Amino acid sequence: MQSSIGSFASQQAVSQVPAPLRYPGRFLALLSFAAIGLLLFLGVLAAQDAASWTSWVPLGLAVCLLIAPTVLGWQLFKYARAKKHYAARQVIVVPDPAQHPSDEAASGGAVYLANAAGQRLAAAASEYARRDARHLPRVEAAQRAAKQLAGDQFDAPLLQQDWRVGATAVAATVATIPFALFAALVTGVNLLLR
């Protein structure tokens, strides 16, 4: 019971980490979809007068660029669905105020909780030091360390998803915005010069 109460704070912190990240992620995906939508529209206009195969390049580029924000949106959707399922089955234990432990028991419990927290912290540090993944090893090590720090019984939706997919999707989505806007600018200038 004491170890579950001791890890309660770390569990709550880990489960609430992505709450502020959801809205910037949605905004990033929508901004990317808007930039790619502009390129897609201009690509369709350019492909209508297909004098050569190069007229189809903006349309094909727009379709290829849709992959990154779609993966990011799917990751956000999966997290929101898992978070809703997790919140429905979460149980919070509140200690009974009528039961006050003696000073000896309270100090012994505090020492036990401090030792358990120190052991979890040392285990998390050793997990973070082991970086054996090929793709984004630090991200994978950080996820394993967070799982170790939260405890074995804790199964937050954030800890179950692969962080490397989300990190790659965010980086690729950020890269698609200026790339799509530049391609739309070039396509628009090309359409005006025809």
URMO-V69316 format. One record per residue. RES is the residue in one letter. PHI is phi in degrees with one decimal (NA if undefined). PSI is psi in radians with two decimals (NA if undefined). NEAR is the number of other ideal C-beta (glycine too) atoms within 12 Angstrom. Layout:
# URMO-V69316
<<RES,PHI,PSI,NEAR> <RES,PHI,PSI,NEAR>>
This chain:
# URMO-V69316
<<M,NA,-0.73,16> <Q,-68.0,-0.63,22> <S,-68.6,-0.58,22> <S,-71.2,-0.61,21> <I,-70.0,-0.64,22> <G,-66.0,-0.61,27> <S,-89.4,-0.01,31> <F,-60.0,-0.74,27> <A,-65.4,-0.76,19> <S,-67.7,-0.62,31> <Q,-64.6,-0.76,32> <Q,-65.6,-0.68,18> <A,-64.8,-0.77,19> <V,-68.1,-0.65,31> <S,-72.1,-0.42,29> <Q,-98.1,-0.02,21> <V,-56.7,-0.85,24> <P,-79.2,-0.03,30> <A,-56.5,-0.82,20> <P,-73.9,-0.27,11> <L,-84.8,-0.29,23> <R,-63.4,-0.84,24> <Y,-69.5,-0.74,14> <P,-62.8,-0.59,18> <G,-65.1,-0.75,31> <R,-64.3,-0.75,24> <F,-62.6,-0.73,22> <L,-62.7,-0.77,30> <A,-64.9,-0.75,33> <L,-66.0,-0.69,20> <L,-63.7,-0.71,23> <S,-66.5,-0.74,37> <F,-62.1,-0.64,27> <A,-66.7,-0.77,21> <A,-64.7,-0.73,33> <I,-70.6,-0.60,37> <G,-62.5,-0.70,24> <L,-62.8,-0.78,27> <L,-64.1,-0.67,39> <L,-64.2,-0.75,27> <F,-62.3,-0.83,22> <L,-67.2,-0.56,32> <G,-66.6,-0.66,35> <V,-65.8,-0.73,23> <L,-63.1,-0.70,24> <A,-70.1,-0.60,34> <A,-75.3,-0.35,27> <Q,-66.2,-0.60,16> <D,-101.2,0.81,15> <A,-62.6,1.53,17> <A,-79.5,-0.52,12> <S,-146.6,3.10,11> <W,-68.7,-0.36,12> <T,-69.5,-0.31,18> <S,-69.0,-0.36,23> <W,-89.2,-0.15,21> <V,-61.9,-0.81,22> <P,-61.6,-0.64,37> <L,-66.9,-0.79,28> <G,-64.9,-0.66,21> <L,-64.1,-0.74,29> <A,-63.0,-0.71,34> <V,-65.2,-0.71,20> <C,-66.9,-0.65,22> <L,-71.2,-0.29,34> <L,-69.1,-0.26,28> <I,-63.8,-0.85,22> <A,-62.3,-0.92,32> <P,-68.0,-0.45,36> <T,-67.9,-0.74,22> <V,-65.1,-0.72,28> <L,-62.8,-0.78,38> <G,-61.5,-0.69,27> <W,-65.5,-0.70,22> <Q,-63.8,-0.73,35> <L,-64.8,-0.69,33> <F,-64.9,-0.78,22> <K,-62.1,-0.70,24> <Y,-66.1,-0.76,33> <A,-63.2,-0.71,24> <R,-66.4,-0.75,17> <A,-67.9,-0.64,23> <K,-65.1,-0.72,28> <K,-64.5,-0.74,14> <H,-65.6,-0.69,16> <Y,-67.3,-0.73,25> <A,-65.6,-0.54,17> <A,-70.1,-0.48,11> <R,-110.0,0.18,13> <Q,-78.5,2.35,19> <V,-120.1,2.25,12> <I,-110.1,2.21,13> <V,-97.0,2.16,13> <V,-107.8,2.20,9> <P,-66.8,2.60,16> <D,-76.6,2.13,9> <P,-69.2,-0.29,7> <A,-73.5,-0.40,6> <Q,-97.0,1.86,11> <H,-109.7,2.07,10> <P,-71.3,2.72,17> <S,-67.6,2.93,10> <D,-63.3,-0.65,10> <E,-64.6,-0.80,10> <A,-65.9,-0.66,14> <A,-66.5,-0.74,16> <S,-69.4,-0.62,13> <G,-66.0,-0.68,15> <G,-66.7,-0.65,21> <A,-67.0,-0.68,18> <V,-65.6,-0.73,16> <Y,-62.0,-0.77,19> <L,-65.3,-0.68,24> <A,-66.1,-0.71,17> <N,-64.9,-0.75,17> <A,-64.8,-0.70,26> <A,-67.3,-0.68,25> <G,-64.5,-0.68,16> <Q,-66.2,-0.72,20> <R,-64.1,-0.69,30> <L,-66.3,-0.72,23> <A,-66.4,-0.70,17> <A,-65.9,-0.67,23> <A,-66.2,-0.69,27> <A,-65.1,-0.68,19> <S,-69.5,-0.61,17> <E,-65.7,-0.68,25> <Y,-69.7,-0.55,24> <A,-71.1,-0.43,17> <R,-88.5,1.87,18> <R,-118.7,1.57,19> <D,-112.3,0.06,14> <A,-78.0,2.63,18> <R,-82.4,-0.70,9> <H,-103.6,2.09,15> <L,49.5,1.16,22> <P,-65.4,-0.55,19> <R,-70.1,-0.65,20> <V,-66.6,-0.76,25> <E,-66.0,-0.68,26> <A,-67.1,-0.66,24> <A,-65.1,-0.65,29> <Q,-67.3,-0.75,32> <R,-63.3,-0.68,28> <A,-66.0,-0.68,28> <A,-65.7,-0.68,33> <K,-63.3,-0.73,31> <Q,-66.9,-0.69,28> <L,-68.6,-0.66,34> <A,-72.5,-0.49,35> <G,111.6,2.80,30> <D,-73.3,-0.56,16> <Q,-80.4,-0.18,15> <F,-89.8,2.21,29> <D,-130.3,1.11,21> <A,-67.2,2.57,33> <P,-60.3,-0.56,32> <L,-63.7,-0.64,33> <L,-79.1,-0.34,32> <Q,-83.1,-0.55,23> <Q,-78.1,2.66,29> <D,-78.5,2.03,24> <W,-67.7,-0.43,32> <R,-66.5,-0.64,24> <V,-64.8,-0.79,24> <G,-64.9,-0.73,35> <A,-65.0,-0.71,27> <T,-66.5,-0.71,22> <A,-64.9,-0.70,33> <V,-65.0,-0.81,32> <A,-62.9,-0.74,21> <A,-68.4,-0.64,28> <T,-67.0,-0.71,39> <V,-61.4,-0.68,24> <A,-71.4,-0.50,23> <T,-70.8,-0.49,37> <I,-63.8,-1.01,31> <P,-66.9,-0.57,18> <F,-65.2,-0.77,24> <A,-68.0,-0.68,37> <L,-66.7,-0.70,24> <F,-65.2,-0.76,21> <A,-64.7,-0.63,30> <A,-66.9,-0.68,33> <L,-62.9,-0.81,19> <V,-63.6,-0.73,22> <T,-66.2,-0.72,33> <G,-63.8,-0.75,21> <V,-63.8,-0.71,15> <N,-62.8,-0.69,23> <L,-67.4,-0.64,22> <L,-70.4,-0.53,12> <L,-83.9,-0.08,9> <R,-71.8,NA,14>>
